[in-house]
């Protein structure tokens, strides 16, 4: 949440900052701003998106080879010009951009007001800028020391970039809880909330750790621990492999549509190199060392948020069905606040596309103290969660930019399926034949996805027919119940239509009261062991004149007699039906949102990476 980008070197910083902010806009787009150092510090900032900032700066002085930028997802203070970052300290000595939340800001603000400070914004960040300035002026210390002293007084989370007008030629960065990556070039450095603004300039990066402060100049980086300035650290440089093409829309009108269409490839990328040449055994190098603990675990707890939480629910079905291990799925945000019973016999899996979700990271840290083994399923290599778990499996879905997650979801399920099949084999729950058949079945899924995507024209027509609905229901049973939840979430997120997902039989316990001739009900009804029961639920909807959009197995003529619309998927093993049935729901949400004129890639109020609690 909130994106930070900064540059220190010899080039003109402004175009690098603007391009970087555009790449980070998925983290928040309530306002944008830059500060440029060229003899003095110039700030341009405004409510709205990066394109608004470009308009504002169009005729302005934009020179300067040191600068920083910010794109905001508002926490403290409404989205407005004045609340946009960078924030200036009262006497103008410091400028700060911040991602995170300063929890004790009210207390610090009162203290500073008593010392004569006047505040111009509602933000917690301005408090920090003034606190650093106050220490700098009172204690006659360097900007770096003033920053460190100020941060020791702060409770909360931050990724920070700081410029001091009296100390030109340097940028200060600090991290606690909110990610920061330093890109290492030749005589130049980049700083950003993730690697995306950096990858076209360098593949060498340093992931900052919590409680680290860096002073960055064109000549080098001075990295220290916040509480121990004698402890200069040698930064660990990692080489990242991300292709610049993956952050292009490649002709699609939106990233979300591109990412929906990529799923045959992204699922194949997820299992590539992890399935034996004969196509029927799984190797997961990332969890090899902890395999004995996985086999012996008395229970698996999966924590996640949002779409990743829905993947976790699919994981529950997969692990219980194919490996016969009890599984509990928890919202990461609830997990640590209810004193969970967990010990070293348990295994916790954290699922996160970004690897930075604050609640999921906090759940990992909470579980760490219990002695449980902790695994990560993340998409972003080098992310905080991937670095704080004992072992893990990257989803390798490629960069996902659309705020509504699509391909990351199917790749997460692919990893969970591989883990469940492998564990089922190791625990001798699955016969060798059943294990091999399941793995081989998974490798056939990408080949089926084109068949599902071929229904897009039909889905677009359906979307146009139902675009004015005010409510929608999504029903599924068994392993498809989480897919119903995900379908409802997708529609809510990007089209702003209220939607709810339910296990189909639960409909009778309340949601059925909503059904009338205006109400679209999307029912996941492939030919699985619960098909007949699902058909009964469809009849219940039709008896109340609801409109049924069924996702059914190709060639099922009977369902056409009942449903208003039928979208077909190829026949497949039940284990893989979430991977195929979710795609029509993603496309339906997408086309409804487009038909309603919504901003699909940047829906209101949302951010892709939620780095505050
Ligand atoms: C936000 C995003 C969702 C995502 C969720 C969890 O709400 O908008 O798309 O599913 O965060 O994110 P994570 O990166 O942990 O999977």
Boltz pocket constraint, residues with backbone or C-beta under 6 A from the ligand:
constraints:
  - pocket:
      binder: B
      contacts: [[A, 305], [A, 306], [A, 307], [A, 308], [A, 309], [A, 351], [A, 352], [A, 353], [A, 354], [A, 355], [A, 356], [A, 357], [A, 360], [A, 402], [A, 403], [A, 404], [A, 405], [A, 606], [A, 607], [A, 608], [A, 609], [A, 610]]
      max_distance: 6.0
